[in-house]
Amino acid sequence: MYEDDPKIVVFPGFTTVDLPAEQVLQSAIDAKIPEVIVLGWDQEETIYIASNKSRRADALYLLEVAKKFLLDN
C-alpha cells in the first residue's frame, strides 16, 4: 500500500483527485472509527451499503450529518 513507501506522504485533507477505495477504507480502519457506513458502487453498478450500526435510524442520522457537512464545506 502507499503507506509502505517512505517516499510517499499520504495527504490527510480534501483532494480533487480520486483515491483507490482500498486506501480510503484502510485509512478508516487505521483511524479506529467507532461508527461507520460504507457506500459505493459494485462492479455491476449496484449500490452497496453497509454499516456497523444495527439500527437503521442510527445509520440514517450519520448519513444526514455527513450530508450536511458535505453541503456546508
C-alpha positions as CSV (number, residue, x, y, z in Angstrom):
1,M,0.0,0.0,0.0
2,Y,1.0,3.6,-0.3
3,E,1.9,4.0,3.4
4,D,4.6,1.3,2.9
5,D,6.6,3.5,0.5
6,P,8.8,6.0,2.5
7,K,8.9,8.4,-0.5
8,I,5.1,8.9,-0.5
9,V,3.3,11.1,2.0
10,V,-0.4,10.4,2.3
11,F,-2.3,13.7,2.2
12,P,-4.9,13.8,5.1
13,G,-7.1,16.7,3.7
14,F,-9.6,17.0,1.0
15,T,-8.5,16.4,-2.6
16,T,-10.0,16.7,-6.1
17,V,-8.1,13.5,-7.1
18,D,-9.8,10.2,-6.9
19,L,-8.3,7.7,-4.5
20,P,-8.3,3.9,-4.5
21,A,-11.1,2.6,-2.4
22,E,-8.6,0.4,-0.6
23,Q,-6.7,3.4,0.6
24,V,-9.8,5.2,1.9
25,L,-11.0,2.0,3.7
26,Q,-7.6,1.4,5.2
27,S,-7.4,5.0,6.5
28,A,-10.8,4.5,8.2
29,I,-9.5,1.2,9.8
30,D,-6.3,2.9,11.0
31,A,-8.3,5.8,12.5
32,K,-10.3,3.3,14.6
33,I,-13.6,4.9,13.7
34,P,-16.3,3.6,16.1
35,E,-19.3,4.1,13.8
36,V,-19.0,3.5,10.0
37,I,-21.1,3.5,6.9
38,V,-19.6,2.2,3.6
39,L,-21.3,3.4,0.4
40,G,-20.3,2.6,-3.1
41,W,-21.0,1.0,-6.4
42,D,-20.1,-2.6,-7.0
43,Q,-18.8,-4.0,-10.3
44,E,-22.4,-4.2,-11.7
45,E,-23.0,-0.6,-10.7
46,T,-25.4,-1.6,-8.0
47,I,-25.3,0.5,-4.8
48,Y,-23.5,-1.2,-1.9
49,I,-24.4,0.0,1.6
50,A,-23.1,-1.5,4.8
51,S,-22.9,-0.2,8.4
52,N,-21.8,-1.4,11.8
53,K,-24.9,0.1,13.3
54,S,-27.8,-2.4,13.6
55,R,-30.5,0.3,13.9
56,R,-31.2,1.9,10.5
57,A,-32.2,5.2,12.3
58,D,-28.6,5.5,13.7
59,A,-27.1,4.9,10.2
60,L,-29.5,7.4,8.6
61,Y,-28.6,10.0,11.3
62,L,-24.9,9.5,10.5
63,L,-25.7,9.9,6.7
64,E,-27.7,13.1,7.4
65,V,-24.8,14.6,9.5
66,A,-22.4,13.7,6.7
67,K,-24.7,15.2,4.1
68,K,-24.9,18.5,6.0
69,F,-21.1,18.5,6.4
70,L,-20.6,18.0,2.6
71,L,-23.1,20.7,1.7
72,D,-21.6,23.2,4.2
73,N,-18.0,22.7,3.4
